[in-house]
Each structure stands twice: as structure tokens, then as C-alpha cells.
Amino acid sequence: MPPQFLDFAKAVLVYLQDSRPVTSQAVRISALRYLEASLREWGKGSRPMGVNEEVLDTAVELAHKNVSAGVAYRVAGQLKIVADLMGSKGFITLRQPWEHGLKKPRELGSRISKEALTARQSKMPSAAALRALGGIFQDAVAVRDVLVSSGTALMTCAPERINEVLRLTRNCVEKGDGRFAGHVGLRWAGSKGANDTIKWLPTVMASVAEQAVANLLAVTRPAQEIAAWYTENPTSMYLHEDVAHLRGRELLSTAEIGAILWGEDAPRVSTSTWARKTHKLPKHQLDARRIAFTFKDVEQAVLSMLPDTFPYVPGAPQLLCKDSLVVVRVDEMHVTNRTCRCMFTCADYGTIASALVRHDGRPSIFDRFGYTEDDGSPIEMNTHSLRHYLNMLAQMGGMSSAEIALFSGRKDAAQNRAYDHMTSDEVQAPISDALSQGFMGGLVAREPRRLVARTQFSELGATAAHTTDFGYCLHDFASEPCQMHRDCINCEEHECVKGEAHKEANLRASKAETEQLLEVAKQGLTDDEYGADSWVAHQTKTLERIDSLLSIYEDPSVPRGAQIRLNVTNPALITQEPASQPIHFVQTAKRKLLS
């Protein structure tokens, strides 16, 4: 933006963020850019005071021509906010409140419209694109091809964002142990509010991920060595081993500078342009025909090429450049430029995204490897389409919404809706299969509910009671809340009645679950997990009490209808004739024990 409009734009962004905050400034900045472009189109010299209805209308038209209908609608909404602000503060005077006039585009979230189907397909990579990515991954040799193909390969292993791939560390591969033994995971940096995490990969993709990381480590090793040098020597220029003897020289000839930058065969014209025009270094005359530059000036020019956030990766304030998986030497990704031997850079979004499409007449990576769509048209895709594709596979595979959100690194499971690309037929297919196999052969019979009569409570001698999965709870909640947190099996105020088949079945199911939990706790104890010893003790005690109850249920000498209550310290107490022998309670330390 021109300076006269830039200051105004900054002030607007700060003011609106205070009064009408937004999570991302992207749309608001786009609105200001279109407003400035409209001012220039009307010949008003980018002056904010020149905004009127015609300028605002033209800004909306420019947005409508250059972006999608949905984005244009959001940009127009921000233009309305900016116009209202300028009018309320007296910057401009409008004849009447301005409206942008754009109709809100139709939402394409429906699964039944043709437009929605087309919109979904446009977000997905084609089958030809997926086949091409696999072929390029196997055939890539050049650094730029390896970086793009291995980066996209990692995005097929888990539904990651491109910025998360760019923030992978060089030791991101994690070998599982304990319950993850035999599995391979990747340590991902979270984004959009999600935490950093280790994602354990599907077994079929583990070898792909390991190979992709190995490829990236190999091709980026020279750049990593340079980054490590500058981390240890931030004020000294890196010199390749074949020009290390030049360190300490006072003057460098053009040929020597070329050798430092690009190698012995570097063109003198390129070196002279770099020194005299690009960096405007002061020259010194060696003799009548040769000029030279001081080593110090060359060194400062090279150091100025370091990333602005050095020693950290741009956008990753906790990741050192030397630890990044995707550092490359300057111009190493360029098609024609020579690779700089003394400076590195951090790969960014454009490094990978621009290679997947044709741009300014340059072929895409698919063109260079000879891949096309099935109809012969060129293959083009964006990095986010792989995330959409893996989310669709997860939806079709029956993963829950919470699992998909965790798998995708989302903080809110509601965001899954934007990635749900299943058609109505695909959604209905599992239901149709279940019906065809007789899964819903008839109505499910309602289980009878056995209500507890008042007379039965009086026979129990309880003032209050409610049913549980295994029997009755006799705790009086009017006096105090449950002190056992619904751990009924280990409670002395819990009573079971022999002969209730469904509650006995619940007890046996609880035994199976407790045995499984005990095994997990024992494994945790073996692995020295914090708190595992407490769970082993608790599950062991619970299993013993369940076995005690079941042994009474299976004892033929105990009649049906007998009321059983377990004591924590004493043997189980049984009342065979509750009507003639009422239960008596003895108050001991806020516990009612059967006497």
C-alpha cells in the first residue's frame, strides 16, 4: 500500500480490533486493499478522504471479480464496517448509509444438490493426482522435487496443515513403546488452538512417513549445516570447505566472491551484479583491470540474508532453524538460479504450494514428471485438498466426530462439518447394508421395569433407597451426599438381592470389565506410570468383592430373595427371612453396618 493509505489502514485495523475483534485480519486487510485499489482506479491518489459511494461500489466489484462469491461477500461486509467507521468519525460524508448490495451466496453444505457435489469434488484431489504424487515420491531426485513430494507424502499419512509440516523437527519420528510398541508416530506442532501432539500413524503409512522424513533429512543436510554454523557464529559468514582459506583476507576479488556464493565456476557477471547492484558494496581497485571488495562488506551483505526471526523459524518462535526439517539453501528450489553455498532459508507455504500448480508459464511438478488427469488435462491441486481427502476417508470409515477432530488436530469437533464430503448415498450405504442383513429384523422388546414397592422398603428397614445396577442403595441422601462417588461395590450401604437375574448379569459384566482394568493397571505399574499402584490396589479390592458376591449367588444353601450386604472388614452378612428378621443398623463413624 502507498504510505498515505498505509497509515490509515493500520489505524483502522487497530481501532476495529478493539471495537469489533476478529480472529483473523485477512479479510479485513483484503477489504482495505480493494478500497485502495478502487481509489487509484478513480484517480483519487490513494487518499482515504476521497472515499465515496462510487469508490466503495468499485471496491466491491473488484473483490467480486478476483475472489470467490463467498470471500467477496465477506470482503464486502468488512467494507461496510470500514465505511460506517469513516462516516461516524467524520472522515467522509455520504448521502445515505452505504450498503454493498451483494447477496449472500448459497451455502453448499447440502448433500443432495448438484452444486454441492461439484463444490465437494473441487476440494478433493483427483485419483490421477494421488497416483502422480506416489510416482513422483518414488522417482524424485532433485532437491526441489524431493522436498515437495516428501512433504505431500507426510500430508497423506495424517490430515495435517501445510504449516504443521513446515514446523516439523529433524527428530520428529517417534518409535512407540508400552501399549504403542511396534507403532510409528510423528511429533506434530499444533495450530489454530490445538496442542502439540504425537500422532500414531496407520501401519500401512508408517514406512511412507519414515521414508519421507529420511528423504528430507538427506536433501536438507547441507542447509542444516549452514544453519547450525550461523547459530554458533551469528556474526561470521559461513565458508564452504574449498574456500575456507579466504577467511581473514582483507580484499576479495570478484572471482573469489563468486566462489564463496556459488562455486568456482560462478559467472563473473552474476557476482558483479550481486556485489555492485544488489548490495551496493563499495569497490576497491586492485589494478588497472580488476576491482575488489572488502571481506567485511561481503560478510555483512551475506549476514543480511539471514531470516528476520533468526535463529528461529518464521512463524515458529520455539523452533530453531538448525532443528527444522525443511531448511534449504538460498535458491536451491529455483529452477534456473544457482544454489547459494553460504546461506540458508526456511521453506514456506509457497515453496510447496507453488510447485503443485502452473504459475506464470512455469510447469508444475506434475508437468515435469509427465503426469496428467485421466482426460489429458493438467493436474493442479492445493495442499489442503489432502486434508479434505483424509477426513473423507475417516468419515467413510466410521470414525467418530471426536476421533476425527483429534486425528486432524482440531480444537473443536464442530469444525469437522466443513470436511464432511460424503454424498447422501455414501451416508445411507451402511444403513442399507445393515437392513439387508437383517440387522433391524423387528422391534426391540422393551425390558420390564421392576418398581420397588413401599412395603419392600419398610421390610428393608430403610428410610430412603434407590436402585443401582447391582441392587439397592440404602444411603440417606437427605443427610449427606454419597461419600463413595457411586463406587457401589465397595460401599457398606449397598445391598444385593439374590435371584435378580438382570442385576446378576450386570455384576458378571462388571467382573469382566474390572479384570480388564486390572490388567491395564498392572501394565501401567510395570511401565512405572504415575498412580498405577493405587489403581492396582483399588481394582484388586473391587474384584475380590465381586467374587465374594458371586460366590454367594452360586451357593445353593443361600435361598433366592436373600439380602446380601458386604462389609469392608468382616464376612458378608446375609438375611434369609427379611420379613421376620428385620435388619438392624449400628452407627459407626458415619457408616451403617449390618449387625
Legacy VTK file of the C-alpha trace (Angstrom):
# vtk DataFile Version 3.0
C-alpha trace
ASCII
DATASET POLYDATA
POINTS 595 float
0.000 0.000 0.000
1.170 3.583 -0.611
2.357 5.392 2.549
-0.566 7.844 2.570
-3.045 4.948 2.732
-0.919 2.570 4.804
-1.052 4.688 7.968
-4.822 4.975 7.642
-5.157 1.200 7.146
-3.071 0.468 10.257
-5.196 2.831 12.345
-8.413 1.224 11.073
-7.163 -2.285 11.894
-6.152 -1.302 15.431
-9.399 0.575 16.129
-11.660 -2.165 14.748
-9.764 -4.903 16.566
-10.575 -3.089 19.789
-14.229 -2.407 18.991
-15.040 -5.386 16.724
-12.318 -8.014 17.261
-11.802 -10.825 14.764
-9.677 -13.963 14.940
-8.014 -13.356 11.568
-7.295 -9.998 9.949
-7.030 -11.489 6.441
-10.486 -10.482 5.167
-10.284 -7.045 6.763
-6.892 -6.396 5.161
-8.248 -7.577 1.794
-11.110 -5.093 2.104
-8.656 -2.249 2.694
-6.553 -3.365 -0.278
-9.576 -3.331 -2.587
-10.571 0.070 -1.211
-7.116 1.466 -2.001
-7.191 -0.080 -5.490
-10.597 1.495 -6.092
-9.274 4.923 -5.060
-6.473 4.598 -7.607
-8.918 3.478 -10.284
-10.984 6.624 -9.691
-7.842 8.779 -9.845
-8.008 9.845 -6.188
-4.368 9.041 -5.431
-4.964 6.533 -2.604
-6.298 9.318 -0.366
-8.696 7.939 2.297
-10.600 11.253 2.277
-11.578 10.550 -1.343
-13.812 7.595 -0.469
-17.430 7.944 -1.620
-20.264 5.667 -2.756
-18.724 5.103 -6.199
-15.349 4.167 -4.725
-16.983 1.708 -2.335
-19.067 0.159 -5.121
-15.976 -0.267 -7.286
-14.110 -1.915 -4.404
-16.929 -4.470 -4.138
-16.790 -5.079 -7.906
-13.038 -5.665 -7.766
-13.487 -8.212 -4.986
-16.291 -9.943 -6.898
-14.053 -10.282 -9.977
-10.964 -11.576 -8.189
-12.186 -13.940 -5.468
-14.952 -16.465 -4.927
-18.503 -15.396 -4.170
-18.192 -16.383 -0.524
-14.957 -14.449 0.015
-16.309 -11.439 -1.911
-19.358 -11.363 0.379
-17.139 -11.314 3.471
-14.899 -8.615 1.973
-17.975 -6.508 1.171
-19.129 -6.895 4.765
-15.805 -5.536 6.018
-16.021 -2.650 3.533
-19.394 -1.806 5.063
-17.817 -1.741 8.536
-14.962 0.489 7.328
-17.399 2.849 5.566
-19.554 3.143 8.695
-16.455 3.873 10.777
-15.235 6.570 8.379
-18.675 8.172 8.306
-19.124 8.116 12.085
-15.704 9.707 12.652
-16.210 12.429 10.055
-13.635 11.219 7.529
-16.217 11.145 4.750
-19.775 12.334 4.184
-22.192 10.002 2.403
-25.630 10.986 1.149
-27.120 7.930 2.860
-25.833 4.853 4.679
-23.963 2.726 2.152
-24.840 -0.932 1.523
-22.715 -3.261 -0.560
-25.688 -4.956 -2.244
-24.132 -8.418 -2.581
-26.445 -11.325 -1.950
-25.181 -13.897 0.497
-24.070 -16.902 -1.557
-25.989 -20.104 -1.163
-24.446 -22.486 1.326
-23.267 -25.688 -0.345
-23.351 -27.892 2.721
-26.306 -29.930 1.414
-25.557 -33.458 0.291
-28.294 -33.601 -2.350
-27.683 -30.684 -4.721
-25.522 -30.893 -7.837
-23.807 -27.641 -6.889
-22.834 -29.082 -3.514
-21.440 -32.224 -5.142
-19.353 -30.122 -7.531
-18.097 -27.946 -4.680
-17.091 -31.012 -2.672
-15.261 -32.599 -5.576
-13.327 -29.387 -6.213
-11.841 -29.603 -2.716
-10.623 -33.173 -3.199
-7.541 -34.384 -5.077
-8.337 -36.448 -8.145
-7.384 -40.108 -8.399
-4.837 -39.151 -11.060
-3.280 -36.586 -8.701
-2.924 -39.176 -5.934
-1.311 -41.661 -8.319
1.023 -38.941 -9.573
2.111 -37.984 -6.053
3.013 -41.603 -5.366
5.015 -41.888 -8.574
6.879 -38.624 -8.019
7.659 -39.651 -4.426
9.433 -42.743 -5.765
11.223 -41.034 -8.680
12.219 -37.628 -7.239
15.954 -36.892 -7.160
16.378 -33.097 -7.308
16.130 -31.239 -4.014
13.044 -29.241 -5.025
11.241 -32.387 -6.185
12.169 -34.370 -3.067
11.052 -31.551 -0.778
7.650 -31.234 -2.468
6.982 -34.955 -2.907
8.103 -35.915 0.603
6.192 -33.009 2.146
2.973 -34.065 0.418
3.677 -37.688 1.362
3.663 -36.682 5.030
0.323 -34.956 4.481
-1.117 -38.250 3.217
-0.034 -40.017 6.420
-2.157 -37.770 8.648
-4.543 -34.875 7.865
-2.104 -32.085 8.631
-1.979 -28.457 7.597
0.942 -27.328 5.469
2.169 -25.007 8.241
2.454 -28.028 10.550
4.626 -29.868 8.020
6.855 -26.802 7.757
7.330 -26.852 11.544
8.426 -30.477 11.836
11.707 -31.055 13.657
14.545 -33.209 12.409
13.827 -35.771 15.140
10.064 -35.862 14.584
9.809 -39.656 14.175
8.717 -41.367 17.387
9.041 -45.111 17.984
6.304 -46.363 20.283
6.800 -48.343 23.470
4.453 -49.763 26.065
0.977 -50.011 24.612
2.249 -48.254 21.460
5.052 -50.772 20.922
5.576 -51.526 17.243
3.894 -48.309 16.102
5.445 -45.257 14.450
4.335 -41.723 15.262
5.204 -38.185 14.239
5.566 -35.260 16.623
3.393 -32.504 15.150
3.244 -28.877 16.205
-0.379 -27.876 16.798
-2.053 -24.860 15.226
-5.367 -22.981 15.450
-5.587 -23.612 19.191
-4.745 -27.322 19.092
-1.933 -28.644 21.279
1.310 -30.201 20.080
0.890 -33.948 19.886
2.308 -37.276 18.751
0.105 -38.855 16.103
0.465 -42.596 15.756
0.263 -43.461 12.092
-1.754 -46.210 10.401
0.502 -49.229 9.982
0.314 -49.093 6.178
1.599 -45.483 6.192
4.437 -45.919 8.705
7.035 -46.870 6.078
5.934 -43.961 3.858
6.398 -41.477 6.704
9.805 -42.873 7.651
10.990 -42.750 4.036
9.675 -39.200 3.575
11.472 -37.972 6.695
14.663 -39.771 5.639
14.477 -38.111 2.209
14.031 -34.667 3.755
16.896 -35.204 6.190
19.189 -36.182 3.324
18.428 -33.314 0.923
18.401 -30.627 3.633
21.612 -31.701 5.368
23.819 -29.057 3.639
21.379 -26.289 4.607
21.149 -27.630 8.158
24.939 -27.494 8.488
24.888 -23.852 7.398
22.068 -23.043 9.853
23.979 -24.755 12.663
27.084 -22.700 11.771
25.210 -19.405 11.979
23.573 -20.453 15.252
27.038 -20.864 16.767
28.627 -17.985 14.797
25.908 -15.374 14.187
28.396 -12.640 13.236
30.595 -14.639 10.871
29.998 -15.689 7.266
29.863 -19.406 6.507
32.534 -20.559 4.062
32.460 -23.843 2.180
35.485 -26.016 2.854
37.028 -25.291 -0.557
37.063 -21.530 0.130
37.784 -21.650 3.871
41.284 -20.288 3.191
39.727 -16.930 2.231
38.714 -16.206 5.826
40.877 -13.425 7.174
41.583 -11.896 3.771
41.125 -8.141 3.649
40.059 -7.886 -0.002
38.154 -10.334 -2.191
38.155 -10.343 -5.963
35.005 -10.846 -7.987
36.022 -14.432 -8.743
36.598 -15.170 -5.061
33.208 -13.742 -4.103
31.606 -15.922 -6.769
33.376 -18.969 -5.352
32.043 -18.146 -1.863
28.494 -17.645 -3.109
28.047 -20.243 -5.847
31.273 -22.145 -6.506
34.397 -21.905 -8.620
32.540 -21.709 -11.946
30.209 -18.863 -10.930
29.695 -16.320 -13.752
31.549 -13.076 -13.109
28.590 -11.052 -14.364
26.301 -12.553 -11.713
28.884 -11.938 -8.999
29.418 -8.336 -10.069
25.666 -7.721 -10.154
25.283 -9.211 -6.667
28.034 -7.028 -5.200
27.587 -3.742 -7.057
23.853 -3.532 -7.791
22.049 -5.823 -5.372
24.031 -4.946 -2.243
25.796 -1.789 -3.496
29.132 -2.697 -1.909
31.919 -0.095 -2.157
34.575 -1.241 -4.615
38.355 -1.064 -4.372
40.756 -1.067 -7.305
43.220 -3.956 -7.297
44.903 -2.919 -10.506
44.039 -1.297 -13.810
41.666 -4.105 -14.808
40.452 -5.688 -11.578
38.301 -4.466 -8.715
37.831 -5.957 -5.263
35.551 -5.702 -2.245
36.427 -5.952 1.416
35.789 -9.247 3.174
33.921 -7.357 5.894
31.490 -5.766 3.410
30.822 -9.104 1.715
30.330 -10.748 5.097
27.785 -8.138 6.207
25.907 -8.475 2.914
25.672 -12.240 3.373
24.607 -11.920 7.020
21.802 -9.569 5.958
20.274 -12.549 4.120
19.560 -14.381 7.389
15.833 -14.829 8.185
14.369 -11.895 10.108
13.478 -14.213 13.007
16.868 -15.964 13.124
17.808 -18.145 14.977
14.142 -19.198 14.997
11.970 -20.308 12.099
9.491 -17.644 10.895
6.110 -18.430 12.418
7.598 -20.911 14.900
9.153 -18.906 17.751
10.262 -22.043 19.621
11.843 -23.918 16.688
15.484 -23.204 15.892
16.360 -23.037 12.205
19.044 -25.688 12.671
16.417 -28.094 14.057
13.901 -27.579 11.241
13.258 -30.452 8.842
12.673 -28.186 5.847
15.594 -25.743 5.692
17.168 -25.318 2.248
19.998 -23.274 0.816
19.062 -19.981 -0.829
17.798 -20.508 -4.412
18.043 -24.288 -4.015
14.378 -24.551 -5.019
14.776 -22.213 -8.005
14.595 -23.666 -11.494
17.430 -21.652 -13.078
19.296 -19.765 -10.331
22.434 -21.245 -8.843
22.245 -22.547 -5.289
23.917 -20.287 -2.750
26.583 -22.167 -0.785
26.852 -19.811 2.158
23.268 -19.042 3.212
20.110 -20.987 4.040
16.422 -20.146 4.117
13.348 -21.765 5.653
10.869 -23.354 3.264
7.461 -21.688 3.408
3.952 -22.323 2.131
4.775 -21.082 -1.362
7.715 -23.479 -1.630
5.374 -26.468 -1.790
2.090 -24.909 -2.932
3.544 -23.180 -5.997
5.054 -26.443 -7.236
1.631 -28.114 -7.389
0.173 -25.662 -9.940
1.248 -23.909 -13.108
2.400 -20.380 -12.358
3.476 -17.593 -14.731
4.090 -20.057 -17.529
6.231 -22.346 -15.381
5.244 -26.031 -15.393
4.057 -27.731 -12.237
5.804 -30.725 -10.722
3.172 -32.917 -12.405
4.032 -31.447 -15.809
7.751 -32.001 -15.326
7.223 -35.667 -14.451
4.744 -36.213 -17.283
1.534 -36.767 -15.283
-1.902 -35.554 -16.401
-5.529 -36.083 -15.447
-7.303 -39.071 -16.964
-8.796 -36.799 -19.636
-5.393 -35.370 -20.547
-5.838 -32.019 -18.782
-3.078 -30.742 -16.467
-3.108 -31.816 -12.830
-3.342 -28.992 -10.307
-4.111 -29.194 -6.599
-3.550 -27.370 -3.331
-2.013 -28.739 -0.173
-5.252 -28.561 1.822
-7.017 -30.971 -0.531
-5.110 -33.865 1.051
-6.533 -32.892 4.442
-10.035 -32.948 2.949
-9.331 -36.350 1.391
-8.161 -37.992 4.628
-11.098 -36.523 6.524
-13.462 -38.023 3.957
-11.805 -41.440 4.396
-12.213 -41.111 8.156
-15.897 -40.248 7.748
-16.482 -43.202 5.437
-14.531 -45.484 7.764
-16.918 -44.769 10.623
-14.649 -42.778 12.918
-16.495 -40.700 15.493
-16.541 -36.920 15.334
-14.252 -36.699 18.375
-11.777 -39.148 16.828
-11.690 -37.225 13.541
-11.115 -33.930 15.370
-8.267 -35.479 17.368
-6.825 -37.128 14.251
-6.950 -33.811 12.387
-5.591 -31.638 15.199
-8.786 -29.640 15.689
-9.726 -27.990 18.943
-13.461 -28.033 18.150
-15.162 -31.123 16.698
-17.812 -28.876 15.115
-15.181 -27.853 12.548
-15.450 -31.363 11.081
-18.563 -30.278 9.195
-16.503 -28.300 6.685
-14.665 -31.514 5.782
-17.671 -33.844 5.541
-17.811 -34.635 1.820
-19.847 -37.837 1.903
-22.747 -37.997 -0.541
-26.251 -38.951 0.560
-25.744 -42.413 -0.961
-22.500 -42.895 0.961
-24.169 -41.848 4.213
-27.075 -44.223 3.620
-24.950 -47.198 2.470
-24.120 -48.611 5.965
-27.781 -48.385 6.975
-28.891 -50.130 3.779
-26.331 -52.894 4.310
-27.489 -53.398 7.893
-31.133 -53.628 6.815
-30.338 -56.100 4.030
-28.545 -58.344 6.533
-31.499 -58.380 8.891
-29.908 -56.166 11.491
-33.269 -54.453 12.043
-35.487 -57.507 11.657
-38.045 -56.360 14.176
-38.807 -54.061 17.050
-36.680 -54.443 20.138
-38.707 -55.723 23.051
-38.886 -53.338 25.949
-37.381 -54.748 29.108
-39.803 -54.768 32.039
-39.108 -52.299 34.794
-39.406 -53.680 38.280
-40.623 -50.965 40.581
-39.793 -51.192 44.247
-42.896 -51.160 46.430
-43.155 -49.126 49.611
-43.724 -52.307 51.598
-40.425 -53.666 50.353
-38.605 -50.577 51.629
-40.218 -50.998 55.016
-39.085 -54.613 55.085
-35.546 -53.444 54.365
-35.713 -51.131 57.356
-34.503 -48.194 55.302
-35.737 -44.620 55.420
-34.500 -43.919 51.878
-33.310 -46.057 48.979
-32.801 -46.166 45.243
-31.922 -48.946 42.820
-28.458 -49.472 41.318
-27.061 -51.734 38.610
-26.439 -54.472 41.188
-29.035 -53.955 43.945
-30.248 -51.176 46.251
-28.502 -48.195 47.813
-29.690 -47.501 51.355
-27.786 -44.267 51.825
-29.862 -41.331 53.084
-29.008 -38.519 50.667
-31.039 -36.101 52.775
-28.377 -36.258 55.467
-25.236 -36.157 53.320
-24.143 -36.777 49.716
-22.617 -40.049 48.575
-19.132 -40.393 50.025
-18.206 -43.258 47.701
-18.812 -41.406 44.414
-21.100 -44.205 43.156
-18.493 -46.918 43.843
-21.335 -49.175 44.996
-19.392 -52.445 45.046
-17.034 -51.097 47.721
-19.777 -49.462 49.812
-21.257 -50.845 53.051
-24.620 -49.187 52.399
-25.224 -51.198 49.251
-27.462 -54.279 49.352
-27.990 -57.007 46.753
-30.873 -59.485 46.469
-30.174 -62.988 45.229
-32.400 -64.053 42.344
-32.488 -60.826 40.316
-31.120 -62.215 37.050
-30.503 -58.936 35.242
-28.565 -57.485 38.181
-26.515 -60.651 38.488
-25.701 -60.304 34.773
-24.600 -56.713 35.419
-22.361 -57.965 38.209
-20.724 -60.553 35.950
-20.193 -57.924 33.252
-18.618 -55.668 35.868
-16.285 -58.519 36.819
-15.066 -58.846 33.223
-14.529 -55.097 32.974
-12.689 -54.972 36.301
-10.398 -57.837 35.254
-9.530 -55.935 32.095
-8.923 -52.695 34.008
-6.739 -54.572 36.488
-4.560 -55.879 33.652
-4.193 -52.342 32.289
-3.269 -51.038 35.745
-0.699 -53.824 36.209
0.841 -52.972 32.842
0.994 -49.334 33.908
2.703 -50.400 37.131
5.266 -52.329 35.076
5.857 -49.204 32.967
6.270 -47.064 36.122
3.268 -44.881 35.295
2.309 -42.392 37.987
-0.639 -43.544 40.134
-0.738 -47.077 38.708
-0.119 -48.671 42.138
-3.270 -47.047 43.536
-5.360 -48.379 40.664
-3.932 -51.888 41.062
-4.927 -51.876 44.724
-8.403 -50.483 44.009
-9.213 -52.859 41.145
-7.907 -55.842 43.145
-10.171 -54.965 46.074
-13.144 -54.431 43.756
-12.576 -57.787 42.035
-12.392 -59.573 45.398
-15.732 -58.100 46.491
-17.385 -59.014 43.179
-16.094 -62.587 43.531
-17.484 -62.688 47.086
-20.930 -61.647 45.875
-20.900 -64.132 43.002
-19.841 -66.963 45.314
-22.891 -66.219 47.480
-25.134 -66.128 44.393
-23.779 -69.542 43.373
-24.074 -71.048 46.879
-27.153 -73.350 46.857
-27.501 -73.002 50.628
-28.383 -69.315 50.226
-32.071 -69.044 49.253
-33.411 -66.763 46.492
-34.532 -63.422 47.852
-31.774 -63.309 50.445
-30.462 -59.812 51.062
-26.685 -59.536 50.959
-24.538 -56.694 52.139
-20.739 -56.862 52.109
-18.672 -55.492 54.957
-15.284 -53.983 54.258
-13.582 -55.858 57.123
-15.996 -58.645 58.209
-17.514 -61.539 56.230
-20.615 -60.920 54.139
-23.840 -60.753 56.135
-26.960 -62.461 54.807
-30.571 -62.098 55.904
-32.611 -65.078 54.710
-36.014 -64.001 56.008
-36.211 -60.234 55.758
-39.868 -60.053 56.735
-39.472 -61.857 60.059
-35.913 -60.750 60.821
-35.625 -57.011 60.189
-32.193 -55.555 59.521
-30.656 -53.635 62.409
-28.011 -50.971 61.919
-25.241 -49.854 64.233
-23.909 -46.320 63.764
-20.089 -46.375 63.428
-18.114 -43.453 62.029
-20.920 -42.337 59.704
-21.268 -45.885 58.303
-24.290 -48.152 58.841
-23.026 -51.720 59.399
-25.241 -54.772 59.451
-25.350 -56.317 62.926
LINES 1 596
595 0 1 2 3 4 5 6 7 8 9 10 11 12 13 14 15 16 17 18 19 20 21 22 23 24 25 26 27 28 29 30 31 32 33 34 35 36 37 38 39 40 41 42 43 44 45 46 47 48 49 50 51 52 53 54 55 56 57 58 59 60 61 62 63 64 65 66 67 68 69 70 71 72 73 74 75 76 77 78 79 80 81 82 83 84 85 86 87 88 89 90 91 92 93 94 95 96 97 98 99 100 101 102 103 104 105 106 107 108 109 110 111 112 113 114 115 116 117 118 119 120 121 122 123 124 125 126 127 128 129 130 131 132 133 134 135 136 137 138 139 140 141 142 143 144 145 146 147 148 149 150 151 152 153 154 155 156 157 158 159 160 161 162 163 164 165 166 167 168 169 170 171 172 173 174 175 176 177 178 179 180 181 182 183 184 185 186 187 188 189 190 191 192 193 194 195 196 197 198 199 200 201 202 203 204 205 206 207 208 209 210 211 212 213 214 215 216 217 218 219 220 221 222 223 224 225 226 227 228 229 230 231 232 233 234 235 236 237 238 239 240 241 242 243 244 245 246 247 248 249 250 251 252 253 254 255 256 257 258 259 260 261 262 263 264 265 266 267 268 269 270 271 272 273 274 275 276 277 278 279 280 281 282 283 284 285 286 287 288 289 290 291 292 293 294 295 296 297 298 299 300 301 302 303 304 305 306 307 308 309 310 311 312 313 314 315 316 317 318 319 320 321 322 323 324 325 326 327 328 329 330 331 332 333 334 335 336 337 338 339 340 341 342 343 344 345 346 347 348 349 350 351 352 353 354 355 356 357 358 359 360 361 362 363 364 365 366 367 368 369 370 371 372 373 374 375 376 377 378 379 380 381 382 383 384 385 386 387 388 389 390 391 392 393 394 395 396 397 398 399 400 401 402 403 404 405 406 407 408 409 410 411 412 413 414 415 416 417 418 419 420 421 422 423 424 425 426 427 428 429 430 431 432 433 434 435 436 437 438 439 440 441 442 443 444 445 446 447 448 449 450 451 452 453 454 455 456 457 458 459 460 461 462 463 464 465 466 467 468 469 470 471 472 473 474 475 476 477 478 479 480 481 482 483 484 485 486 487 488 489 490 491 492 493 494 495 496 497 498 499 500 501 502 503 504 505 506 507 508 509 510 511 512 513 514 515 516 517 518 519 520 521 522 523 524 525 526 527 528 529 530 531 532 533 534 535 536 537 538 539 540 541 542 543 544 545 546 547 548 549 550 551 552 553 554 555 556 557 558 559 560 561 562 563 564 565 566 567 568 569 570 571 572 573 574 575 576 577 578 579 580 581 582 583 584 585 586 587 588 589 590 591 592 593 594
